[in-house]
Amino acid sequence: MKVILCVLSILLSASARKGFGPSDQNWGFVTVRQGAHIFWWLHRTLATENYTEKPLIIWLQGGPGASSTGFGNFAEIGPFDADLNPRNTTWINNYNVLFVDNPVGTGYSHVDSSTYLATNNKQIAQDFIELLKGFYEVLPELRDTPVYIFSESYGGKMAAEIALLVDKQIKEGFLDMELAGVGLGDAWISPIDLVLSWASYLLHVGAVDHNGYKQIQDMAQLTKSALDRGHFIEATQLWAETEGTIALLTENIDFYNILTKVSSIWKARNVIKPATRDYLDDKIALLMNTQVREALDLNVTWGDQAGAVFSALVGDFMKPVTDIVELLLNTTDIKVAVYNGQLDLIVDTPGTVKWVDELKFEGSEEWKNVERKGILSNGILEGYYKKLGNFAMYWVNRAGHMVPLDNPDAMNFILEDMVGTLQ
């Protein structure tokens, strides 16, 4: 079927608009397939009047079904937090930031019918190519600006596949842009390696005893068995059951940061105030469907198709994309950075290190012996990193799943190191 690119007629001008926030902005929809519409929102950098001089960073949220324009923007890296207080560490201070509600059905992105939802990672990447084509039709002056795709959680799984396809499209002459790097933050690249490391991680931090370790590990092995047999939906269901087992055994430990103060699962029913993260999600949802939607003059409901997005991808959820990361390292010149918060459970560092160390690429044997150095910011140790050629990994201290939120100083180090501005 011929792909139709449709950009809202009011956005055909590249002139910046006021939008919502302190910077000049552009936003719009691209119809990436019949019945499937992706929303993008560009915040031009505050660093210079000639915004094309600064790199363009694309931010992809996880889920799948979590919104970049909502959570990524107001909870992590945008100019305001969810209470509309200015964020001193916003990325737009130094870079142009493009929030994309990806895949279709996420945030303001929407489908005309559930039959148009993406069902696998390859389709998500193909949709993103059409999104980029539509974006550059509106802002062609950005074609020569280096692009870095940064991502979080399931966004990392999508970002890897997107980056590989973008590189292919550029080489074949179908896409005119410069993709310089991809950042995979607490990324859902090899799900089973993560699930299999949960029991050990929780045992070593004291969240479970040996009996708890065995119960979790037994569930993880069942998940692996389903995956090995190609029963991908069953594997996703068992992944969820493994998480439920952990919640019971740990009395509701926070999967995104194990040091977050939470109510015991046995007392949660009697707690009047919602859990911290749910409370934040609710605040962002209200903001996106009132003030932001009004400011951007949108007539769609933010977030109402998020559940359907996850359901459509349930069969793809547990499939790894380590082979895609290997192709990025072996067939492209794109910088690839993996970064992980040490306090993250759902994408824990031990599981991430396992799949990283098992990657097959030129220099992979040398990688194991590369010197690991400290991430220093204002004399404070914020983590560790190692680099070889275009590949790097960063271990981030005092951070969970949301590294930009938990440790912005370490995240700034990673950004500067990635884009080549770090001295």
Buried (B, 14 or more C-beta within 10 A) or exposed (E): EEEEEEBBEEBEEEEBBEBBBBBBBBBBBBBBBEBBBBBBBBBBBBBEEEBBEBBBBBBBBBBBBBBBBBBBBBBBBBBBBBEEEEBEBBBBBBBBBBBBBBBBBBBBBBBEEEEBBBBBBEBBBBBBBBBBBBBBBBBEEBEEBBBBBBBBBBBBBBBBBBBBBBBBBBEEEEBEBEBBBBBBBBBBBBBBBBBBBBBBBBBEBEBBEEEBBEBBBEBBBBBBEBBEEEBBEBBBBBBEEBBEBBBEBBBBBBBBBBEBEBBEBEEBEEEEEBBBBEEBBEBBBEBBBEEBBEBBEBEBEBBBBBEBBBBBBBBBBBBBBBEBBBBBBEEBEBBBBBBBBBBBBBBBBBBBBBBBEEBEBEEBEEBEEBEEEEBEBEEEEBBBBBBBBBBBBBBBBBBBBBBBBBBBBBBBBBBEBBBEEEE
